[in-house]
Each structure stands twice: as structure tokens, then as C-alpha cells.
Amino acid sequence: MSKAYKQYVVNGRRLIKQPKNFIWKTIAPITFNPLRKEAVMTRRTLFLFFIGLFALSIITAGVINTPRAAAAEDAVKIGLSAPLTGDWAEYGNDFKRSVTMVIDRANRMGGVHGKRIELVISDSRGDPKESVLIAEKFVADPDIIAEIGDFSSSSSMAAAPIYEKADMTQLSPTASHMGFTKRGQNMFRVVATQGYEGPYNARWAVKDLGKKKLATIYINNDWGVDANKYFTLEARNLGAEIVAEEAFVTGEKDFTAILTKLKRLKPDLIYLPTFYADATAILNQAKRMRFKPVVMANSSLFSQKTIELGGEAVEGIIIPANYFSADPRPAAREFTREYQAHYGAVPNQFAALAYDAANLMIAALQKAGVDDRAKVKDALVSLKGFQGATGSISFANSHDPEKELVRIMIKNGEWVLYQP
């Protein structure tokens, strides 16, 4: 074909080059030349062509997405809110590992009521404002039937009104502030409350150890204030003198002024209700000041991070725990074995508490079904004598289970059973 016959005919005129947007805007009827057997398309032909292409894409999309939609219908979701980054990341990742392990096991056994369980994980970063945003996202998803979390009392309590309004169960493995479960009918916890742990620790310090001159350093948030209050109240009732109660804000790095004051006061024991990042910063600074007091803390310090970050400065710390790997009870031994097989590490109490929370949630869904959020809380209440890694759990009398605590300490760079 000659070059002349390769030209386009548009609106009765010949063009050497194809105009911009030729197909979409400027194609006019192109006459058919029978001598050259040139292909000619009318606007109508082109319109029908694109309509057919569009219809085909819709059909194809429907075919491609059908299995995904069917899979979604066969799943029930549980939300997990926990600090996966930031100063408390180790606690949140303990949650994530244990809950994932339990749900994977449940799915291998057929899920709940024939539905696969899908875990929706969100990082609260230990920030109550972030936990509120997560709660809003969870309750807006009709496929999420219940939530596990958050780690801190402050984050859990901030999100509680949102879960309560949506009638969604909020099961926190570790929110120990006394006010948490009073936020509504849908709030449950697995851990011992500060109303129990604080007086327990005070009796340990004053009656068992004979310490009469005490000081406290506590984090100034909902949980820290609660923890300090219940310890000091019981200690005073037992006749101890509280020579100082020192609060600090989250993110504080310089504890020189507090430690200088306490070094001068010479307390028999310092009580330290806080978390591993702050506690190790405090005790490393005390070590540099050649100040080595007897230190008791909450179960909140039961983490390998305490040893990694504190080194020699944390040697000798004593704390209670909701779980310890040497616990001989069958449920505790089974958890320890399963966790070590999965992750090749010895679990701590936060992993154990999250493990119990996940198993409790699945047991509740087996009883309640997976179609109505409101039924989950009633199913949790009906679970009596549930045997978990952290002991027997029952919500029949209240949403605060009674717990048995074990005494542990750091000795030679390891967590071990307490030895007087």
C-alpha cells in the first residue's frame, strides 16, 4: 500500500498524522474504500465496542472477586488493640504472639461454628487517643464481633465508652485499674486488679520482709496512681511510714532529683509501680549514683526487657506475677510447652494473660454464636471455672477474676522463683 493510502480521512479531510485523542474525540464516519479494502468504523460501531468491553470487565471482576466475598462470609473477626511500637512494644508483641497462636490453633480445629477466625491487629502505641481511634474502627466493622485489649489501663479505659455504646465485649488481658470494669457491662479483664495486687505487695513488704520505712516512685497515669494508692493505703494500715511518694510523667528521662531525695531519706524499700522502660532508666541512674536500695515492683516488670535494659542495676528486684514458667499446674505447663514450640522462647506473664484472654474469647464465641455482639458478654459470664495458664478464671460474681500470685525475682540475670 502506498504512503498516500495510509492517511486518515476525518470529516472528509485527509490527515497525515493521527490527531491527539483521535479515538475519543475526533473520529467521524470514515468511508469504506472497497478498492483498497480499508477497514472503516462508524461512531456507532465504536460505541458498541466500548460498551461490550466495559460489560466484560464487570463480569470478569465479579468472577474474580466471588471467592474473596465467599471467604469473607465464612470468617468472623476479633480485634486486637495493643502497643506494637513505642516504649511498651514488648508487652504488645507478647499479646500478638499469644493471641495469634491460639487463633491459629482454633482455625486448624475448624474455627467457631464453622467459621474461620480472622484477627484484626491494630497498634495503639500505648496512646489512649490512638486506642479510641482503634475502637471506633473496630465497632464500625460489622464483621468484628469482639475485641481483646488494650495493654494499659489508660488506653483500655479511654476506649471503653465506645465499645460499651456498640455493645461489643472488651476483654483486656492486663488492665488492672479498679475503674476499668466499672466503665460498662462489656468490660472484662484477666489480670489481678491493683486493688488486690497493691495490698498483697504491701503485706509482703511490711509483714513478710519487715520493712517499715517505705518510698514509692510511680508513673503518673491512671494505672500508676491506682497502683500507688492501694499499696500505700495498706502499708500505712500495717504501721509502715511512707517517707516519699514521687510521681513522674510518661517519657521522663532524668530521675536525678527524685533519686537524690530518696538517697538522703534512706528508705528500707522502694516500691516501683511502672513499666520496664522507666524502671530500668530509674535503676540505671541509681546505680551510677551508687544508690542500691531494696526494690519491689508490680508484676508489670515481668519482662525479659527488664533484664536486657537494666543489667546489674535490676539485680535483686522482687515482684509478684500472675504466671511463671515453672508453674506446675497442667494448664500453665501446656501453655509454656506450646509457646516454646512456636517461638523458641520462655513466655512471661503478659503472654500468658493474652493466651488466656484469647482462649476465653473463643470459648465464649462457641457458646454465644458469631452473629450477635451482645451475646458475647453473657457467654463470658457463664464460663465458670475456666482453667487458664494464669489460674482458674470466673466472671460469675464480677468482671474481675480472683487470682493467685506467685513471687519471683531477678537473680544472676534471670527471673527465678523468689528466695528469701
Secondary structure, 3 states (H helix, E strand, C coil): CCCHHHCEEECCEEECCCCCCHHHHHCCCCCCCCCCCCCCCCHHHHHHHHHHHHHHHHHHHHHHHHHHHHHHHCEEEEEEEECCCCCCHHHHHHHHHHHHHHHHHHHHCCCECCEEEEEEEEECCCCHHHHHHHHHHHHHCCCEEEEEECCCHHHHHHHHHHHHHCCCEEEECCCCCCCHHHHCCCEEECCCCHHHHHHHHHHHHHHHCCCCEEEEEEECCHHHHHHHHHHHHHHHHCCCEEEEEEEECCCCCCCHHHHHHHHHHCCCEEEECCCHHHHHHHHHHHHHCCCCCCEEECHHHCCHHHHHHHHHHHCCCEEEECCCCCCCCHHHHHHHHHHHHHHCCCCCHHHHHHHHHHHHHHHHHHHHCCCCCHHHHHHHHHCCCEEECCEEECCCCCCCCCCCCEEEEEECCEEEECCC
